[in-house]
């Protein structure tokens, strides 16, 4: 007998015993209810995070070793050129180890006071005394010939170095006179506005002589020579090479203004006058344009002499005030 049957029998016994038992609906079998199993909430799939590509390191710039520097200027080795002694002789120029000549003796006399002033051994100190300009009143008086001979003569000294500068940019003639081909030089330095001359200087087989050519022809050559860049270059040359004598072959004084600009920076000027060819009024006028220069030497070229040199030149000299 199950529990329900036992319960029903007990109720019947209670009724028979007079116990009031309320009516009740027949007992039903009640299935026990189970708590609903919660529907699992699906876990959202993880949102894929886009992979961040690892940034490649920036390539390092190639390390280029810097060129050696001296006096704040990049060193570029000057080009070596060879002066042929036979060509110098054929052009009427003096040269080392040549037989003694009247021309060589004359330049020995001419250079002495110039060297003394350049080295600070003259009667009084001369500012920029190592900058010497060779010029003339007019063309064709022999200034380029004089500048070349003066430079070579000073270079033949035992303890002097010389730079010969072709500053006659409108009509350069020094390289041709020395038997050398055209080359970059002064104008190229001025166009690039740099004071570094090492890349255009020509070293010669006369060890103490270097040459600065006039450079690549330029339509504004005369303006460049009168520019601030030229003024700065002259100041640099005067102070950077205090132990070197620098000879400038300058344009004539009466046909250009550039030579007057140059003259303002020079310590010494050699003015070449062709004997029996240049008027005294032209000489005075030319001298009047260079009053600022402290030392002016007059050099009389092609003087007739009872004793002729083998080159046909004779010189006289003196100081102009």
GIWO-V896541 format. One record per backbone hydrogen bond with DSSP energy under -0.5 kcal/mol. CO is the residue of the C=O (numbers start at 1). NH is the residue of the N-H. Records with the same first field share a line. If there is no record, write none. Layout:
BEGIN
CO=NH  NH
END
This chain:
BEGIN
2=6
3=7
4=8
5=9
6=10
7=11
8=12
9=13
10=14
11=15
12=16
13=17
14=19
15=18
18=20
19=21
20=22
28=30
29=31
36=38
40=42
48=50
51=53
62=64
63=65
68=75
70=73
73=70
74=76
79=203
81=83  205
82=84
83=85
84=88
85=89
86=90
87=91
88=93
89=92
95=98
101=105
102=106
103=107
104=108
105=109
106=110
107=111
108=112
109=113
110=114
111=115
112=116
113=117
114=118
115=119
116=121  122
117=120
125=127
126=129
128=131  267
130=132  246
131=267  268
132=248
133=135  270
134=250
135=272
136=253
137=254
142=146
143=147
144=148
145=149
146=150
147=151
148=152
149=153
150=154
151=155
152=156
154=157
161=245
162=210
163=165  247
164=212
165=167  249
167=169
168=171
173=177
174=178
175=180
176=179
183=215
185=189
186=190
187=191
188=192
189=194
190=193
195=197
197=200  201
201=79  203
202=211
203=81
205=207
206=209
208=162
209=204
210=164
211=202  213
212=166
213=186
214=187
218=221
220=224
221=225
222=226
224=227
227=231
228=232
229=233
230=234
231=235
232=236
233=237
234=238
235=239
236=240
237=241
239=242
241=244
243=161
244=246
245=163  247
246=132  248
247=165  249
248=134  250
249=167
252=256
257=261
258=262
259=263
260=264
262=265  266
263=266
267=295
268=133
269=271  297
270=135  272
271=299
272=137
273=275  301
274=277  278
279=283
280=284
281=285
282=286
283=287
284=288
285=289
286=289
287=290
288=291
290=293
295=269
296=320
297=271
298=300  318
299=273  301
300=316
301=275
306=308
309=312
314=302  303
316=300
318=298
END
